[in-house]
Structure formats: structure tokens, C-alpha cells
Amino acid sequence: MSEHPTELPESIREGAPAPVSGAADSPKGFSELDLALIDALQAAPRAPWPRIGRALGVDATTAARRFERLRAEGLAWVTAYDAAKTATVAYVEVRCRPRAFDRVSAAVTALPWVFGVDETAGDFDLLLSVAAPDLPSLGRAVHRGIGGLRGVRSTRTRLGITLYGEGRDWRMRAMNPAERAGLGGTPAARPRTYSTHLHDRPSPQDQALLTALGADGRLGYGELGALTGMSEHTARRRLQRMIRDGDITLRCDLAHPMAGLSTMVVYRTSVPHALLEQTGNALARLEQVRMCASVSGPDNLLVLVWLHGLGAVDPFEALLAERFPALEVRDRTVALHSPKRMSWLLDEHGRATGRVPLGLPGH
């Protein structure tokens, strides 16, 4: 992670469609090389193009051009955000009044502190991922900012406690392990505890870097310096320190329905407390698991999975029963559409169409 991405040749960057704007109406999906490229960038989001190309067996320009096309079409993107330790996070189940669903979904999607929105088929209508600087702010934001919306019938909040695995840790698994190992990149997933109170917020300079990298996590240091008003050397030094200290999370995301992962299921599960950490860590390593976190309430593990269709639900649950006999599945909820993921706005095919930068309530 100490090397900065090789700057794209001007012939590639100039005249390229603006990222996430104007995705094609007819989805074309991904080639095998596209999926391998995404896998490589998931392992090392800011690796230089020559290193990415070597891992894939293509030249640097081919790798760069392919990703620029994916990014321009909203099919894949590299983003950045605060580490889990810097904010209080909760998962809010929202029930809507009849005929108010579309209005409520649009309203919460526009809120900057709601960084994830999933429209669901289950005993609630929306699952929201929200962030706040502390517990009192979280309570006010949920009860007033969400509960006070016209058309909201009820809310139920589950406070995030420990994050065992998230989108940063999930892999497409389109490369073989030897190819991926040659990339280095992000360390293996490990539990991260959410904050319950306001930590020192990033300095204005670090926040400027976070904002710029949230829109494009592969910006070179020269570009970062120009965007944030600091020198290239300062941008490099500050970002490398943020990465080293775990103050920033970088990840490559994709339009998962177009990669064959058409079904997202949210599981509310329960496991004896003595087995919680062991189970959470093991669940997070399953290839189907996109997110696993311990939460408040009687259902103490929240698990989100991406599957290849509804037909994969029963085999996955059979796997859970076999590997985790103490785990009780209390509820399964299928996501119909995810209009927002980690602050990015998504269309019905999961393609990025825009972004609402993260902003904590009251800040």
C-alpha cells in the first residue's frame, strides 16, 4: 500500500465519461477478466496498474482502460470512508404505512448519515445503515430524522457492537490464491469495535482526503494534492499514515446483480455469548457473507449474504446448520433493491449512478 497508483495516461483520462453518470440502459454484465480485475482491486484498491496487470497477465494500460470503462458505466468503483472505530453505527428496521414506501425510501436515501438503504421483503420494509458521532446523536437522528418522516409507521434500532466482516473484506474470488497473494494489499479481516462516543474527528486535511477518495479511491497523490490544496508530498504522507493507523477504509465495490449475485439476504441470528466472537469470525470468512456484525438485542448477530439466486438460500442455510450448530436463524429477509450502499446511489441493476457524501448528524 506504500506505492501510489500509476497515473492514467492522459489519452485514457481525457474525454472519458464522467464516473457513474449515464450507465447504459441494457446491462452487459462482466467478462471473466473484468471480474478478475475487480478481485485484484478488492485485494489492493490502490495498487499501481503495473502490479495489477502482472497479477492478471495483462499490461498496465489494458488493466487501467478496463477499469476506467467499468467505473464510467457504474459497474465498479473504488471508494473510501472512515474506519468503524470513528463512529457510532446502527441498523434500523423501518416499517412504512401503505402507499408511503416510495416516498420514505427516497427521503432516507437522501440523508447523508444514512449510508446504506435496502428495500426488503419481510416483516419490515427498509433496512438502514446509519452513522452518528455518539449514542445521543444517534437516538435523535433515528427518532426524529427517520421516525418523524411522514409515512413511517415504526422503527427498530440495533446498535452495531463489533464488526467481524464487511464489504472491504469480501472477495469476488475470480483470481487464484497465488495471483491474489502477489498483490499484497489490505490485511486479513479482524474484528473492529464500533465507537459509542465522539472520538477526535479527522483533521480538516484528513477529512479533505477522505472526501476526495470517497468519490474516487484510486486518485493519485498529485490529484489528491490538487483537490485538497496540499502538496503531493503532504497528501502522500497523510494518506499513508491514515492507512497505517487504520483511520481509513478503502474498498472496490461492484454492481453485484450483474455479476450473477442476484439475491441478497439479511439474517437475524442468535448464538450463545460464549461463542459469539468465534462464530462471528468464522461466519465472516464464508464466501457468501458480505457483512457480519454483533448487534444489540436478543438476535445478537446480523449477517448479510450475496447469493446466486433464491435457489441458493436453502443450501446456504444447510451449510450454516452444519458448521454452526449453536447458531439459530431467527429471521431471514430478502432485499428487493439496494438504492444506496456506502453512500453510493445505485440503480435497479446495482450500478452506481451518483453519491451522497457521508455526513454525521449535527456535524
C-alpha positions in Angstrom: 0.0 0.0 0.0 3.0 2.3 0.1 3.1 2.7 -3.7 0.6 5.2 -5.2 -1.5 4.2 -8.3 0.2 4.9 -11.6 -1.4 7.9 -13.1 -3.6 7.0 -16.1 -2.2 8.2 -19.4 -3.9 11.5 -20.5 -5.3 9.7 -23.5 -7.3 7.5 -21.2 -8.4 10.1 -18.7 -9.3 12.9 -21.2 -12.7 12.6 -22.7 -13.7 9.7 -20.6 -17.3 9.7 -19.4 -17.8 11.2 -16.0 -17.8 8.3 -13.4 -21.2 6.9 -12.5 -23.1 9.1 -15.0 -25.1 7.7 -17.8 -24.9 4.0 -17.3 -26.1 2.0 -20.3 -29.8 1.1 -20.3 -29.1 -2.5 -21.4 -26.9 -4.2 -18.8 -24.0 -6.1 -20.4 -22.5 -7.7 -17.3 -18.9 -8.6 -16.7 -16.3 -10.6 -18.6 -14.1 -13.0 -16.7 -11.2 -10.5 -16.9 -13.5 -7.8 -15.5 -14.2 -10.0 -12.5 -10.6 -10.8 -12.0 -9.7 -7.1 -12.2 -12.3 -6.3 -9.5 -11.0 -9.1 -7.4 -7.5 -7.7 -7.7 -8.7 -4.2 -6.7 -10.6 -5.7 -3.8 -7.3 -7.1 -2.5 -5.3 -4.0 -3.2 -7.5 -1.0 -4.0 -4.7 1.4 -4.7 -2.1 -0.9 -6.2 -0.3 0.6 -9.2 -1.6 -0.6 -12.6 1.6 -2.4 -13.5 1.3 -4.6 -10.4 -2.4 -5.2 -11.1 -1.6 -6.0 -14.7 1.1 -8.5 -13.7 -1.3 -10.3 -11.4 -3.9 -10.6 -14.2 -1.4 -11.4 -17.0 -2.2 -8.2 -19.0 -0.3 -4.9 -19.5 -0.9 -1.9 -17.2 -2.7 0.1 -19.9 -5.2 -2.7 -20.5 -6.0 -3.0 -16.8 -6.4 0.7 -16.5 -8.6 1.0 -19.6 -10.8 -1.8 -18.5 -11.4 -0.4 -15.0 -12.0 3.1 -16.4 -14.8 1.7 -18.6 -16.3 -0.2 -15.6 -16.2 2.9 -13.5 -17.7 5.1 -16.2 -20.5 2.7 -16.6 -21.1 2.4 -12.9 -20.2 -1.3 -12.8 -17.3 -1.0 -10.4 -15.7 1.7 -8.3 -13.1 2.2 -5.6 -14.3 4.3 -2.6 -13.1 5.3 0.9 -14.7 6.0 4.2 -14.0 6.4 7.9 -12.9 3.3 9.8 -15.6 1.6 12.0 -13.8 2.9 15.2 -14.6 6.5 14.4 -18.4 6.5 14.5 -21.4 5.0 16.3 -23.3 2.7 13.8 -26.7 1.2 13.9 -29.0 -0.9 11.7 -32.6 0.5 11.7 -35.6 -1.5 10.5 -38.3 0.7 9.2 -42.0 -0.2 8.6 -43.9 2.1 6.3 -47.5 3.0 6.0 -49.4 1.7 2.9 -48.6 3.7 -0.2 -45.8 5.7 1.6 -43.0 3.3 0.8 -41.5 5.0 -2.2 -41.6 8.4 -0.5 -39.9 7.2 2.6 -37.3 5.2 0.7 -36.4 8.3 -1.3 -36.3 10.5 1.8 -33.9 8.3 3.8 -31.7 7.7 0.8 -31.1 11.4 0.6 -29.9 11.6 4.2 -26.1 11.9 4.3 -25.8 10.0 7.6 -27.8 7.1 6.3 -25.0 5.3 4.4 -26.9 2.2 3.3 -30.5 1.6 2.3 -32.0 -1.8 1.4 -35.6 -2.3 0.4 -36.8 -5.6 1.7 -39.4 -8.3 1.6 -40.0 -9.4 5.2 -41.6 -8.1 8.4 -40.0 -4.6 7.8 -39.8 -2.6 4.6 -36.4 -0.9 4.8 -33.1 -1.7 6.5 -31.0 1.4 7.0 -27.3 1.5 8.0 -26.8 4.8 9.9 -23.8 6.6 11.5 -23.6 9.2 14.2 -20.9 10.8 16.4 -22.3 9.3 19.6 -25.3 7.5 21.2 -27.4 10.6 22.0 -27.0 11.9 18.4 -27.9 8.5 17.0 -31.1 8.4 19.1 -32.2 11.9 18.0 -31.3 11.1 14.3 -33.3 7.9 14.3 -36.3 9.0 16.3 -36.6 12.5 14.7 -34.9 12.2 11.4 -36.3 8.8 10.4 -39.2 8.2 12.8 -40.5 11.7 12.1 -40.8 11.2 8.4 -44.4 11.2 7.0 -45.3 7.7 6.2 -43.1 5.9 8.7 -45.1 3.6 10.9 -42.3 2.3 13.2 -38.6 1.9 13.6 -36.5 -0.6 15.5 -32.8 0.1 16.1 -30.0 -2.5 16.6 -26.8 -0.9 17.7 -23.6 -2.2 16.0 -21.1 -3.5 18.5 -18.4 -5.5 16.8 -17.8 -5.7 13.0 -16.4 -9.1 12.1 -16.5 -8.6 8.3 -17.8 -6.0 5.8 -17.6 -5.1 2.1 -13.9 -4.3 2.4 -13.2 -7.9 3.4 -15.5 -9.6 0.8 -13.8 -11.0 -2.3 -15.1 -11.8 -5.8 -12.8 -14.9 -5.8 -12.2 -14.7 -9.6 -8.4 -15.0 -9.2 -6.5 -17.9 -7.9 -4.9 -17.5 -4.4 -1.3 -17.3 -5.8 -2.3 -14.4 -8.1 -4.0 -12.6 -5.3 -1.2 -13.2 -2.8 1.2 -11.4 -5.2 -0.8 -8.2 -4.8 -0.3 -7.7 -1.1 -2.9 -5.1 -0.2 -5.3 -5.0 2.7 -4.7 -7.2 5.8 -7.0 -10.1 6.6 -10.3 -9.3 8.3 -10.2 -8.8 12.0 -12.9 -7.7 14.5 -13.4 -4.0 14.7 -15.3 -2.4 17.5 -17.7 0.4 16.7 -17.5 3.6 18.7 -20.1 4.7 21.2 -18.9 8.2 21.7 -17.3 11.0 19.7 -13.6 10.3 19.0 -11.3 13.1 17.7 -12.7 13.8 14.3 -10.2 13.7 11.4 -8.3 17.0 10.9 -9.6 19.2 8.0 -6.7 17.9 5.8 -7.5 14.3 6.6 -11.2 14.9 6.1 -10.5 16.5 2.7 -8.5 13.4 1.7 -11.4 11.2 2.8 -13.9 13.2 0.8 -11.8 13.1 -2.3 -11.1 9.4 -2.0 -14.7 8.7 -1.3 -15.5 9.8 -4.8 -12.5 8.0 -6.4 -10.4 5.9 -4.1 -7.7 5.5 -6.8 -6.8 9.2 -7.2 -3.0 9.7 -7.5 -1.2 11.7 -4.9 -0.8 14.6 -7.3 -4.5 14.7 -8.0 -5.2 14.4 -4.2 -2.9 17.4 -3.6 -4.6 19.5 -6.2 -8.1 18.7 -5.0 -7.3 19.2 -1.3 -5.0 22.2 -1.6 -1.9 20.5 -0.1 1.3 19.4 -1.7 1.7 16.0 -3.3 4.2 15.0 -0.6 1.8 16.1 2.2 -1.1 14.2 0.6 1.1 11.0 0.3 2.4 11.3 3.9 -1.0 11.9 5.4 -2.8 9.1 3.4 -0.1 6.6 4.2 -0.4 7.4 7.9 -4.2 7.1 7.8 -3.8 3.7 6.1 -1.2 2.5 8.6 -3.2 3.7 11.6 -6.4 2.1 10.3 -8.2 5.5 10.1 -9.5 5.0 6.6 -11.2 2.1 4.8 -10.7 1.6 1.1 -12.6 -0.9 -1.0 -13.6 -1.8 -4.5 -17.4 -2.3 -5.0 -19.4 -3.6 -7.9 -22.9 -4.0 -9.4 -23.3 -7.4 -7.8 -26.6 -8.4 -9.5 -24.8 -8.1 -12.9 -22.1 -10.5 -11.6 -24.7 -13.2 -11.0 -25.2 -12.4 -7.3 -28.8 -11.6 -7.7 -30.0 -12.4 -4.2 -29.1 -10.5 -1.0 -30.5 -12.0 2.2 -30.3 -10.4 5.7 -30.2 -12.9 8.6 -31.0 -12.0 12.2 -29.4 -14.8 14.2 -28.6 -15.7 17.7 -25.7 -17.5 19.2 -24.7 -18.1 22.9 -22.5 -15.2 24.1 -19.6 -17.5 24.8 -19.5 -18.5 21.1 -20.2 -15.0 19.7 -16.6 -14.0 18.7 -15.7 -17.4 17.4 -18.9 -17.6 15.4 -18.7 -14.1 14.1 -15.1 -14.5 12.9 -15.9 -17.8 11.2 -19.0 -16.5 9.5 -17.2 -13.5 8.1 -14.8 -15.9 6.3 -17.6 -17.6 4.4 -17.5 -16.6 0.7 -21.2 -15.8 0.7 -21.1 -13.5 3.7 -20.9 -9.8 2.7 -21.3 -8.4 6.3 -21.3 -9.8 9.8 -21.7 -7.8 12.9 -22.7 -8.3 16.5 -25.6 -6.1 17.5 -27.7 -5.2 20.5 -30.9 -7.1 21.2 -31.8 -10.8 21.5 -30.7 -11.6 18.0 -27.1 -10.8 18.5 -25.5 -11.5 15.1 -26.6 -9.6 11.9 -25.4 -11.4 8.8 -25.8 -10.2 5.2 -25.1 -12.5 2.3 -24.9 -12.4 -1.5 -26.2 -15.5 -3.3 -26.6 -16.8 -6.8 -30.4 -16.7 -6.8 -33.1 -17.8 -4.4 -32.3 -21.4 -5.1 -29.0 -20.9 -3.2 -30.8 -19.9 0.1 -31.6 -23.5 1.3 -28.1 -24.8 0.6 -26.6 -21.8 2.4 -28.8 -22.4 5.4 -27.9 -26.1 5.4 -24.2 -25.0 5.5 -25.0 -22.8 8.4 -26.7 -25.6 10.3 -23.8 -28.0 9.6 -20.9 -25.6 10.5 -22.6 -23.6 13.3 -25.0 -26.0 15.2 -25.3 -23.4 18.1 -26.4 -20.7 15.7 -30.2 -20.1 15.5 -31.6 -18.3 12.5 -34.4 -16.1 13.9 -35.4 -14.3 10.7 -34.4 -14.1 7.0 -35.3 -11.1 4.9 -34.7 -10.8 1.2 -33.6 -7.5 -0.2 -35.6 -6.4 -3.3 -33.3 -3.5 -4.2 -30.5 -1.6 -2.6 -30.8 2.1 -3.6 -27.8 3.1 -1.5 -24.6 1.3 -0.4 -21.8 3.0 1.5 -23.1 6.5 0.4 -23.3 5.5 -3.4 -26.6 5.6 -5.1 -27.5 2.5 -7.1 -30.0 1.8 -9.9 -32.1 -1.4 -10.2 -29.2 -3.3 -11.6 -26.8 -2.3 -8.8 -24.9 0.2 -10.9 -23.5 3.4 -9.3 -25.4 6.5 -10.5 -24.3 9.1 -8.0 -23.2 9.7 -4.5 -24.3 11.4 -1.3 -21.1 12.1 0.7 -21.3 10.8 4.3 -22.1 13.4 6.9 -22.8 12.7 10.6 -25.9 14.3 12.1 -25.1 17.6 13.9 -21.7 17.9 12.0 
